[in-house]
Amino acid sequence: MRAMQRKNEALRRLRRERGWTRQDLVERLRKQTGEFVSEDTVKDWERGRIRCPHPRNLRALSETLGVPAAALGFDLDHNSSEVGDAAVTVEVNDHPLGGGCDPVQRRDFIKFTATATVAASSEGDALERLAHALKSPGRADSRTVAILESETTRLFRLDTLLPPQEVLPKADAHIAELASLLNERQRGDLWKRLVITAGETAALAGWMAWNADDRQRADRYHEIALDAAREANHPPLEACVMAYRSYMLAARGDAAAARDILRAAQDKVKGPGNAATFAWLAAREAEEAGALGERDEALRALERARTAHEFAAPGEHNWSDFFSSQRLGSMAVSALARLRHKDLEREAEALLKTLEPADTKTMAVVFADLALAEGMKGEIEPAVVFAEQSLSITHRRGGGAVARRRLRDLDKLLPDEPRGPVAELRERLRELRDAA
C-alpha cells in the first residue's frame, strides 16, 4: 500500500514568511540556477509529491531562502519509486525520470552539505584544496561527473547575467566540491573530466575576480586553472586562461604582451572543436595589434577570426559560448576604430543591424565598443547614446571590466562641456571609476 504523502509545511512556511507567491519563488530560483523551474514543481515540493529534489535545486532553495538545507522540510533519506525531480533528466541524460532521491542524489547532497561549510570560509581554502587535489587523483561515477560538469556550465551562464560578487561564492563552493572528489586517489577518464571541469571553473573564477577588481585573487585562480590544463593535457583550457590574461595585460597598458600571448594561445586550439575559441583569440589579437598601430597584422588577425567563426558550433566549450556574431562584430569595430580604418563606419552600421534586445554583460561591451568607435570618429552624440546603454547594463549586472576600460578611453575623447548630455555622461563615468 502506498504511503500517504506528507506535506512540506516547512517549505511552505518559509515561502509565505517572505511574502512570496510560488511564482515569486520560481523567479528567484531561476535567477539562482539559470535554469527553468516550474510553478508546478514548487507545488509538488510543498505538497510532498517530490520528497527529495535534485541536489542542484536543494542548493538553490537553500541559497534563495537563506536557511540550511536541513531546514527546508525535505526527507533527505527518502528513496522510493515516486516520481522525482524532472530537472535531473534535463541535466543528466542517462538519469531515469523517477526514484525520488536515489543513492547518487543522496551522495551528491552529502557532498553539497559538506561544501556549504567550506563555502562559508575564505576562498583561499577552496583554492588550496584544489591545488592539493590536482596532485591526488580521485574517484567519482559518471552521473556525478555529469552533474558537476553541468554546474560549471551553469556558472558560465550566470556570469553573463549577474555581478561577479554574486557568482564567485558559488564558484568557490563548486571548486571545493570538485577538490573533495579529486582527493580520493583514482586516476582515469572520469578523473580527467573532473580535472578539466575544475580548471574551467577556476578559469572563470579568475575572470570574475578580475572583474571584481581583485587582481591577486584572479592570478591565483588562473595559476590553478593552468595547472589543471597541464595535468589533464588539455591545451584549449590553457588557451582560455591565456585569453583572459590578455585582457589583464592590456588593462595594465601592455598591448604588446597581450598580442603575444594571444598569438601563442591560437597555436593551442588549431584542432577540431575549437573554432569559436580560435575566433575569439584572433579577434582579440586584432584589437591589440590595432592598439599598437599594426595595421596589416590586425587586419589579418580579424580575417582569421571571421573565417574561424564560420565553422564555430554552439557548445564547443563553456568559455566560448558567449562569443556570438555580435561579439565578433563589436571586436571588429574595436579593432578598426583603433586603426582609424575607412571601413569602420560600414562595420558599425552592419553591427547595429544585427543587434537584438539583450540585457547581458556581453551587450554592455558591444555598446561600449560602439561608443568608443563613434567617439573616435568625432560623432559625440551617438557616442553618448551608446555609452549610456552600456552603463545602464553595467550598473544592473555589475562587473564589466572590459566595458569600463572602453568607456574610460571614450572619456578621454569627450569635449569638456559644463552641462548637457556630455557633462552628465562624464559624471557617470567618474562615479563608475571611483566605485571600481
Secondary structure as UniProt FT lines:
FT   HELIX           9..17
FT   TURN            18..19
FT   HELIX           22..33
FT   HELIX           39..47
FT   HELIX           55..65
FT   HELIX           69..72
FT   TURN            76..77
FT   HELIX           87..91
FT   TURN            93..94
FT   HELIX           103..120
FT   HELIX           123..133
FT   TURN            134..135
FT   HELIX           142..159
FT   TURN            160..161
FT   HELIX           164..182
FT   TURN            183..184
FT   HELIX           189..211
FT   TURN            212..213
FT   HELIX           215..231
FT   TURN            232..233
FT   HELIX           235..251
FT   TURN            252..253
FT   HELIX           255..266
FT   TURN            267..268
FT   TURN            272..273
FT   HELIX           275..291
FT   TURN            292..293
FT   HELIX           295..309
FT   TURN            310..311
FT   TURN            314..315
FT   HELIX           318..320
FT   TURN            321..322
FT   HELIX           325..339
FT   TURN            342..343
FT   HELIX           344..354
FT   HELIX           361..377
FT   HELIX           380..397
FT   HELIX           401..411
FT   TURN            412..413
FT   HELIX           421..435
//
